[in-house]
């Protein structure tokens, strides 16, 4: 994830407090995450993220934020942040990657890169709640970036291809999405 892009997109929204509702904030946050990860994140094998479902992420963020805005007790509903966490998980479950570069031991990519474990709503939901409890400040942006990068390191998957001299494909496991 490119933290600079992520923060640069969100900062003006937070400084001016011009978002009219949770839906607009969700749109901005999901677009910021998408722009900070597509072509900027990938696997240890060099596969770059080229697409993911930002619409599901946006809907999940909106559900979380709007449920908290509608809470008349004034208490932040911690459990609502699991909805947001599910959005980030869904984003990575839908991820599409470039074919892995040809590199030993894979000579020919076959099925390419797949996310097999797109994360867990816990502890991500609790960590998101902690970020949002900081208020919309630079501390919030720093904490949110750190939490999302830490979450990306929990993702797992495989790269599938045919090794040199072989006739059948093999899966090379990977753990964590890294900045590329």
C-alpha positions, 0 to 999 in steps of 0.5 A: 500500500502506498501510504503517501497516496492514501493519506494525500487523498484522505487528508483534504476530506478530514481537514475540511470536514466536507463529507455530507454523510457516511456514504460520501466518506465511505466512497472517499475511503474506499477510493483512497484504499483502491488507489493506494493498492492497485499497482502498488501492492503485490506478492513476494513473487512480484505479482501486482494487484491490478483490480479488486472490488472497491464497491463492496468495500465502500458499502461495508464502510458506509454500513459501519459509519452510518450505523454509528451515526444513527446511534442515539446513545452517542457511543461508538458501536465497536461491533460495527467496525467488523462490518468495515473489516469484512469490506477489506476482507472482501476487497482482497478476496476479489483481488486480481493480480498480474501473472507472476514474472517468469522466475525460478522455479516457475517457468510458465505461469498457469493459474497465476496468483490467488488469495486463499485466505483474505484475512479475518474480521478479528482483530482487524475490526477492533484495530479499525475501531481504535483508529476511528476513536482517535478522531479525524487527525493526522494520528488517525491517518497514521494509525489507519495506514499502519493497521491496513498495512499490518492486515495486508501482511496476514493475507495468504495465497499461492502462485500457480505455474509450471516449473522448468522441465516439468509437465504439471503445475505447482503452487508456490505459497505466499504470505503477506501483501507487500508494497511494490 
